[in-house]
Amino acid sequence: MGLEMPAGEALRLASTPIVAVAQEGRLVGLVRRAALEAAAPTAPLGGIMEPPVFARAEDPLDAVGALAAGLGGGPVPVVDADGRLCGLITPADAETLDQP
């Protein structure tokens, strides 16, 4: 979701407790569902976002759990070496992928 997207629209589209905010494909911030619910529906995400917390694509999967805990158990954004948003990984995804 982009910096200018209204909080009301982001809330309607959000399916997770954390919304990644990207600009030109790069992760620039996060917005928690609680912040979306508290914001005016027309407030742009750029005005209510917090600094990004993320894992890098090459990070070990066990690092995701600690990051997710800091995000209230929500999904962790994953970025590539250039800071481009690759996706989101949940703690359950990390556990499943980490098994032989």
C-alpha positions as CSV (number, residue, x, y, z in Angstrom):
1,M,0.0,0.0,0.0
2,G,1.3,3.5,-0.8
3,L,2.0,6.6,1.3
4,E,-1.0,8.5,0.0
5,M,-3.6,5.6,0.4
6,P,-6.3,6.7,2.9
7,A,-6.4,4.8,6.2
8,G,-10.1,3.9,5.5
9,E,-9.2,2.2,2.3
10,A,-6.2,0.4,3.8
11,L,-8.3,-0.8,6.7
12,R,-10.9,-2.2,4.2
13,L,-8.2,-4.0,2.3
14,A,-6.0,-5.2,5.2
15,S,-6.2,-8.8,6.0
16,T,-3.3,-8.9,8.6
17,P,-2.6,-6.9,11.8
18,I,0.4,-5.2,10.0
19,V,0.2,-3.2,6.7
20,A,3.4,-2.7,4.8
21,V,3.8,0.7,3.2
22,A,5.9,0.9,0.1
23,Q,7.0,3.7,-2.3
24,E,8.3,2.7,-5.7
25,G,8.5,-0.9,-4.5
26,R,10.6,-0.2,-1.4
27,L,9.4,-0.7,2.1
28,V,9.2,2.7,3.8
29,G,7.0,2.0,6.9
30,L,4.4,-0.1,8.7
31,V,1.0,0.7,9.9
32,R,-0.7,-1.5,12.6
33,R,-4.4,-2.3,12.3
34,A,-5.0,-0.4,15.6
35,A,-3.6,2.7,14.0
36,L,-5.8,2.3,11.0
37,E,-8.8,1.9,13.2
38,A,-7.9,5.0,15.2
39,A,-7.1,7.2,12.2
40,A,-9.5,9.4,10.3
41,P,-10.6,7.5,7.2
42,T,-9.0,10.1,5.0
43,A,-5.6,10.2,6.7
44,P,-2.8,9.1,4.4
45,L,-0.8,6.1,5.5
46,G,2.4,8.2,5.3
47,G,1.1,10.3,8.2
48,I,0.3,7.3,10.5
49,M,3.1,4.8,9.6
50,E,5.9,3.9,11.9
51,P,9.5,3.0,10.9
52,P,9.7,-0.4,9.1
53,V,10.7,-3.6,10.8
54,F,11.7,-6.3,8.3
55,A,13.7,-9.4,7.5
56,R,16.0,-9.6,4.6
57,A,15.4,-12.4,2.1
58,E,18.8,-14.0,3.1
59,D,18.1,-13.9,6.9
60,P,17.7,-17.2,8.8
61,L,14.1,-18.2,9.4
62,D,14.6,-18.3,13.2
63,A,15.0,-14.5,13.1
64,V,11.4,-14.1,11.9
65,G,10.0,-15.2,15.3
66,A,11.6,-12.4,17.2
67,L,10.7,-9.8,14.7
68,A,7.1,-11.1,14.6
69,A,6.9,-10.9,18.4
70,G,7.8,-7.2,18.2
71,L,5.0,-6.8,15.7
72,G,2.4,-8.4,18.0
73,G,2.6,-11.7,16.2
74,G,1.9,-10.1,12.8
75,P,3.6,-10.9,9.6
76,V,7.1,-9.7,9.0
77,P,7.8,-7.8,5.7
78,V,10.7,-9.3,3.7
79,V,12.9,-7.2,1.6
80,D,15.6,-8.0,-1.0
81,A,19.2,-6.6,-1.0
82,D,17.9,-3.4,-2.7
83,G,15.2,-2.8,0.0
84,R,12.4,-3.8,-2.3
85,L,9.4,-5.5,-0.7
86,C,9.4,-9.2,-1.6
87,G,6.5,-10.3,0.6
88,L,5.4,-11.1,4.1
89,I,6.2,-14.1,6.2
90,T,4.2,-15.2,9.3
91,P,5.7,-17.0,12.3
92,A,3.7,-20.1,11.2
93,D,5.2,-19.8,7.7
94,A,8.7,-19.6,9.1
95,E,8.1,-22.7,11.3
96,T,6.8,-24.7,8.3
97,L,9.6,-23.7,6.0
98,D,12.3,-24.4,8.7
99,Q,11.3,-28.0,9.0
100,P,13.3,-30.6,7.1
